[in-house]
Amino acid sequence: MSGICEGRVVIITGAGGGLGREYALAFAAEGASVVVNDINALSAETTVDEIVSAGGKALANTSDITNYDDSLNIVKSAIETFGDLHVVVNNAGVCRDRMFASMTEEEWDQVIAVHMKGHFCISSHAVHYWRARAKEGIELSARIINTSSGAGLNGSIGQSNYAAAKGGIASLTLNQSAELGRYGITANALAPAGRTGMTEDVFADMMKKPEEGGFDYYDPANVAPLVVWLGSEQSSHITGRIFEAEGGKISIADGWRSTKPVDKHEKWEPSEIGGAIEELVAREVPAQKVYGS
């Protein structure tokens, strides 16, 4: 029995460990050929070796996702090695946590570069390839799968840079979905929770493995089935969604919505605004709290 991604070619960034590694293993198990991108060459090769030893197809790549020209090599390697490209999973990330009042410019720039620019660079090259094929009359079933975070959806104390980047990625996903559907490209994102190199120190106690066996709630492998399904042809009708996944739970982040307005039908006076705001706040549905608050 073939898997749901049989014959599909997938690029996964940050696939040398953590969530990305689990995505790579799961895609390969479902028949996909996987380009394992990671700045750590040894980690990338280790993931590839594991896939190949299980009978799958994979290629290691260490190109820099934050460098526009170099990131093109990731897309080229997929096409030259496996003959096509169907899915880009933007997973790579980095944290430089600090309270906003103490954050440095370098800490801000590093996180924005890896997350925001990294998502742009590789997706841009993939979309150029897919758009050209669509204009040739080729019917596509292409996928962009981005990585947001609960920090980006709700905010997170001590992570202003990370939250800003992840919030931007959520908005980017909405735009990509709206603009790229005409070419046969869907764009979705997920806010995953799992035990990775980025989380095991901060949430060590909460995310540790159960001591007596049983369901390992924060095993990053729990998130992989959703990502694989989103990368398959079965998900063609789903686009512009931000999914939250942890343990055995899957939910949709139900985005920003406008409340019923207070309408004066003419220009407001500054002294009148306070009363209007009180009325709006009294009937709004409160947002989820910022993490750590």
Protein Blocks (a to p, Z undefined) as FASTA:
>chain_A
ZZfkgoiacddehilgcjllmmmmmmmmnopacddddfblklmmmmmmmmmmnopacddd
fbdfkbmklmmmmmmmmmmmnopafbdcdfbccdddddfklpcfklmmmmmmmmmmmmmm
mmmmmmmmmmmmmmnopacdddddddddfklmnopehilmmmmmmmmmmmmmmmmmmmmm
mnopacdddddddddfklmmmmmmmmpccfkgpjdfklmklmmmmmmmmmmmklmmgghi
acddehjbccddddddddddddehiacdfklmmmmmmmmmmmmccddddehZZ
